[in-house]
Amino acid sequence: AVRIALALAGAEIITNGSGSHHNLRKLDHRLQLIVSAAAKSGGCYLYSNQIGCDGGRLYYDGCAMVCVNGNVVAQGAQFSMREVEVVSATVSLGEVR
């Protein structure tokens, strides 16, 4: 995975802009993957996902999050009806080094 190479090269913040459509219980799986990735490599993992319908049959459920050293410190709403949702967290880079 690219995040491993980046973490080994000294990256402390990893970003993942995603277009992951909704499936039943997919959020649980997504959370496990993100928490595991952030716990293994350490650092701050920023995940964002599209929100809304693609005009066809796919629906993107949003649920952006900030994960630090394997702990979710901020998480957006799933199935938000807002046009834009901002998720933020204060992170000490001293804790992720």
VMD Tcl script that draws the C-alpha trace (Angstrom):
set ca {
  {0.00 0.00 0.00}
  {1.16 3.51 -0.78}
  {0.56 4.67 2.81}
  {3.19 2.23 4.10}
  {5.88 3.60 1.80}
  {4.88 7.16 2.72}
  {4.96 6.40 6.46}
  {8.38 4.73 6.15}
  {9.60 7.82 4.30}
  {8.54 9.97 7.26}
  {5.03 11.13 6.33}
  {3.02 11.94 9.45}
  {-0.25 12.81 7.73}
  {-1.86 10.51 5.16}
  {-4.91 11.67 3.17}
  {-7.41 9.46 1.36}
  {-9.96 11.15 -0.88}
  {-12.40 8.37 -1.72}
  {-15.42 7.63 -3.88}
  {-16.67 4.63 -1.93}
  {-20.36 3.90 -2.54}
  {-22.67 2.58 0.16}
  {-23.25 -1.12 0.84}
  {-24.87 -2.69 3.87}
  {-22.35 -2.77 6.77}
  {-19.63 -1.25 4.58}
  {-18.99 1.53 7.10}
  {-17.96 -1.06 9.72}
  {-15.49 -2.59 7.25}
  {-14.21 0.85 6.22}
  {-13.69 1.83 9.87}
  {-11.74 -1.38 10.55}
  {-9.47 -0.75 7.56}
  {-8.78 2.89 8.45}
  {-8.22 2.26 12.17}
  {-5.93 -0.69 11.38}
  {-3.93 1.32 8.83}
  {-3.47 4.24 11.22}
  {-2.54 1.94 14.11}
  {0.08 0.03 12.10}
  {1.89 2.98 10.57}
  {1.05 5.59 13.19}
  {0.33 9.15 12.28}
  {-2.76 11.03 11.27}
  {-5.06 9.46 8.66}
  {-7.56 11.80 6.99}
  {-10.39 10.08 5.11}
  {-12.98 11.84 3.00}
  {-15.75 10.33 0.90}
  {-18.26 11.61 -1.60}
  {-21.79 12.41 -0.46}
  {-24.97 11.90 -2.46}
  {-26.22 10.08 -5.52}
  {-24.35 9.77 -8.80}
  {-27.59 10.25 -10.75}
  {-27.96 6.54 -11.31}
  {-27.98 3.70 -8.85}
  {-25.02 4.48 -6.59}
  {-25.23 6.42 -3.35}
  {-22.15 7.77 -1.59}
  {-22.59 7.90 2.17}
  {-19.91 10.40 3.20}
  {-18.68 9.71 6.73}
  {-15.35 11.53 6.56}
  {-13.05 10.94 9.52}
  {-9.80 11.80 11.23}
  {-7.89 8.93 12.81}
  {-4.74 9.37 14.93}
  {-2.52 6.41 15.81}
  {-5.47 4.05 15.35}
  {-8.06 6.13 17.24}
  {-10.96 7.88 15.51}
  {-10.90 11.45 16.86}
  {-13.53 12.97 14.54}
  {-16.16 11.51 12.24}
  {-18.73 13.07 9.94}
  {-22.31 12.01 9.47}
  {-23.31 9.07 7.36}
  {-26.03 9.95 4.80}
  {-25.86 13.68 5.53}
  {-28.28 15.82 3.54}
  {-25.92 18.81 3.70}
  {-24.31 19.93 0.48}
  {-20.96 20.28 2.27}
  {-19.80 18.83 5.56}
  {-16.54 19.79 7.26}
  {-14.92 17.45 9.77}
  {-12.04 18.84 11.81}
  {-9.85 17.84 14.71}
  {-6.91 19.34 16.58}
  {-3.97 16.97 16.36}
  {-0.61 17.25 18.08}
  {2.11 16.18 15.64}
  {4.23 15.38 18.68}
  {1.85 12.50 19.40}
  {2.19 11.01 15.91}
  {5.97 11.07 15.53}
}
mol new
graphics top color blue
foreach p $ca { graphics top sphere $p radius 0.5 }
foreach p [lrange $ca 0 end-1] q [lrange $ca 1 end] { graphics top cylinder $p $q radius 0.2 }
display resetview
